């Protein structure tokens, strides 16, 4: 299973953004990718205080996936009064296979006041791989990623709009979450920095213009978890008890 992360800056208009996403889907499929991840709010641009919902974005994602015969994970807002910051996984048949509302909203810029947080994790199966969804700021919260590891996820897909001034932290966190869960983490960032980290925390994949393409190798996950059974050795029973002492 080959995953492709796109790095694209927000376009001037939604129509331009959707056209660019369609072109990238074609490029990804031509390069042999089975799944494309687009950045957070790729069509409208991420805004903490002025989120813009546009129903045409999700419809376009479904058409793009079906047209190119590729899985597409894209981000858009849902709702108009304190909308949710969503990530959708769309199958090559153009059907929505999973949806996830960003759980951790970026309070430093006021996203928590403008948007409604999600409460439910999301996973889906594709090509024999179990994928999970997260969005941008979620990377800073390892509890979500530990949950996905416990659920048997093989790869967490992360659309993001991570700022350029903190790209070193983005790189570190993508790799750290992958190493924590001993699985793959694929991050598609608006602009620069899109990357894929393997279960040993090392970056994998090949850069092709605005795309990074990497193979999800289940044998590497199994080998890592056999050599260092971190996921198995966690003690969630104790962690829950400790919370009662706070």
N, C-alpha and C positions, 0 to 999 in steps of 0.2 A: 504494500500500500504506500503510494507516494503522496506526500503532503506538500503543498506549495503555499508559502506566505508572501503576500503582495505588500510592497511598500509604495503607497500612493498618497500624495498630499491631497487634501480636500480640493475639489474643483470649484470653479467660479459659480456654477449652477448645478442643481440636482441632475438635470439632463446630461451635463458634461460628465458628472461623476458616474452615472449609470452607464454611459457609453464607455468610459474608461474601464469600468469593472467588467463589462462585457468583453472588451478587447483583451484584458488580462486573463479572463477565463479561457479564451481561445488560445492564448499563448501558453497557459499552464497545461491545457489538454494536449496541445501539440508537443510539449516537452515531456509528456508521459505522466503528468500528475493526475491523481485520482480525486484530489480534494484541494480546493482553493480557500484560503482564509483571507478576508479583506480587513482593513483597519477599522477601528471604532468610528462609527458615524462617517463612513467613507464618502457618502454622497452629500451630506450637509455640513460636515465639520463638527467636531465636538465643541459644545458650549456649556459651561457649568450653569450659567444663569438664563440662557435663552435657547433651550432645546427646541428643535423644529421637527415636529412629526409630519411625515409625508407618506401616506399609504401606498403611493406608487413605487416606493423603494422596494418593499417586500415583494410586490407583484413582479417587479423587474428581476429581482434575484431568482424567483421561481422560473421565469422565462429563460434567463441566462443559463441556469443549471441544466434545464431541459434542452436548450439549443445546443449546448456544447457537450452534453453527456458527462457532466462532472459534478461532484459534490461541491456546494458553495456555502461557506459560513460568512454571513454578513451581519452588519449592525445597523439598527435604525431605532428611532423613538416610537413608542406606542402610547397613544392617548394624547390629550391636549391640555388637561389640567394636571400639573405635576406628572408628566409622562414617565414611563419606564424606559430605561436605557437597555435595549434588547440585543441579544445575539440569536440568530436563527441558523439552523443547519438545514439545508435544502438538498434533497436527493437528486440524482441525475434524471429522475422522472419529473422533477419540478415540484415535488411534494415536501412540505415542512415535516422534518423528522424529529426535531427537538427545538425548544425555545428556552432561553435563559434570560432573566432580568438581572442586571448588575446588582449584586448584593451590597458591596461596599462602595458608597458614593463619595466622591472627592470633596470632603467638607472644607479643605483650605480655600477652595474657590467658590464654595456655596452650592455645589451640585446637590447636596442633601436637602437644601431648601427648595430647589427648583424641580427635583425629580422624586419619584417614589421608588424606594429600594425594593429589590427582589428578596425573596425568602427561601427559594427552592433551588437546589442544584439541578443540573441536567446532564444526562448522558445519552448516547445513541451508538448503534452498531453500524459499521460500514466496512465492507471488504474484510471481515474477520477481525477487525480492530474495534476496541471499545474506546470511544472518544468522550471527552467531557468538555464543558464550556465554562469560560470565565471571561471577564472583561477588565482590561487595563489595571486600575487601582487594586483590583482583587489580588494581584500578584503579591502585594505586601502583607497578605493575611494567610499564613500557612495552614490554618485550620481547614479552610475550604479545600485546599490541595491534598491535605491528609485524608479528608473524607473521600475524595476521588480515588486516592490510592487504596483505601479500605474497600471501596466499591469495585476494585479491579480494573480501573481505567488504565489504558495503555498509552494514551496521549491526551493532554489538555490543550485545547485550542483557545488562543487569547487574542481577540481583536483589541487594539490599543491606539491611543492618541498620546503617547508618552512624549513629554517635551524634550527637545534636543539638549537642553542644559543638564538633564539627568539621564542621558543615555547610558552612562556607565552603570548607574543603578539598575536600569532596565535589563542590561546584559547580565549583571550579577544575579538579579532576582529570577530571570528566566532559567538560568543555569541552576540556581539554588533550589527552586521548586522542582525541577526535573530530578536533581540529585536526592532531594528529600523523599520524593515519591517513587524513585527508581523507575521512572517512565519517561516518555517524551513530552516536552512542552514546546508548542509551536506558536510563536508570537508574531502577528502582523501589525506593524506600527505605521501610523501616518507619517510619511516622510522617510526618515532613515531608521535603520536598526532592526528591521525584521530578521528573525533568526529562529533556528530550531535547535534545541538542546536534547541530548540523549540521556539515557538512564544513569550514566556516569557523570552527568553534568557538563560534558564536553559538547561544543557546538558541532553540528553535523549539517550536511547539505551542501548544495552547489548554488552559487549566485549566477543568475541569468538576467541581467538588466535589473528591473524592479522586482524580480522574483527570487525567492530562495526555495529550492526544492530538496527534500530529504526523504529517505526511506524509513518507514516505521518497521523496525526489525524486532519481532516479538521474541526471537531467540536471545537477543541482547538483554531484553527486560528480564527474561527468565534466568539468564546467567548471572545478572547483577543481583537479583533477589535471592539466588541460591548462595552466592559468595558472601553477601552482606544482607541478611534478612531483616533490614530495618523496618519494613512495613509490618512484618510478623511480630517483631519484638517490641512494638509500641505498647504502651500501657494505658489505654483510654479509660480503664476503670479507675485508675489512680488520678488521672487528669480531671475527671469529673468530680471525684471526691475533694480534690484540692480546691476546686472552685467554691465549695461550700465554706472554705476557711477564709475567703476574701472578705 
